[in-house]
């Protein structure tokens, strides 16, 4: 299906942007970066839609946009103190969190999900180099980001069917831009050239285009099925971190990364082999 292929392409773009964003926020404050990014994304979607959203789209899009904005806030702040590869892998935990959150809406949680969650937690401890101690603050923030993205996926699967995808994506971008805009004003200053490049890529490709595609696709896909397709994002992020940022893993961290990936991909492979995935 075309929306499956497009979602895979979206994950490749998201994986690449971990390195871009890490470099950008080392030169420019985080909140202004996010404010400009989502303001441009919102303007792109407004230019595409060219009409005000209806009440049904506003009622659905604002809470979905809040979950999205919180996810990016936690992820971007977390990137200040963790590597792009770690951030990509930890963000991928949304694949495990999504069915767990779906369970709050009455969807049964299979044993494989509980097993994957425990394995992912063990892998996280090794990946972050923390042993038996808690992960560092940046890693914890990215884990919180994964929870928010899981909520975003679940909400989209519940509200997107029956709603026009472009206006719904526009409201998500406008909500994020509004949330970041006010808090960013005290730190706002003109970005440099490399920061503008990162803002342009993340605003247009990784936000406006990507979330329009995801919103459209989730009108046809369940939350669990979407999480399965998006499970390739951590792999793209890891490849980008190694090739573009020169990130290297020690043996223990490599084992941890392997366990996290195995928990993510293994969970979804077992779900696919088991037949029909849990529906919202």
HELIX and SHEET records of a PDB file:
HELIX    1   1 UNK A    2  UNK A   24  1                                  23    
HELIX    2   2 UNK A   30  UNK A   49  1                                  20    
HELIX    3   3 UNK A   55  UNK A   78  1                                  24    
HELIX    4   4 UNK A   84  UNK A   91  1                                   8    
HELIX    5   5 UNK A   94  UNK A  103  1                                  10    
HELIX    6   6 UNK A  111  UNK A  127  1                                  17    
HELIX    7   7 UNK A  137  UNK A  159  1                                  23    
HELIX    8   8 UNK A  165  UNK A  184  1                                  20    
HELIX    9   9 UNK A  185  UNK A  187  5                                   3    
HELIX   10  10 UNK A  193  UNK A  200  1                                   8    
HELIX   11  11 UNK A  201  UNK A  209  3                                   9    
HELIX   12  12 UNK A  210  UNK A  217  1                                   8    
HELIX   13  13 UNK A  223  UNK A  230  1                                   8    
HELIX   14  14 UNK A  233  UNK A  244  1                                  12    
HELIX   15  15 UNK A  251  UNK A  273  1                                  23    
END                                                                             
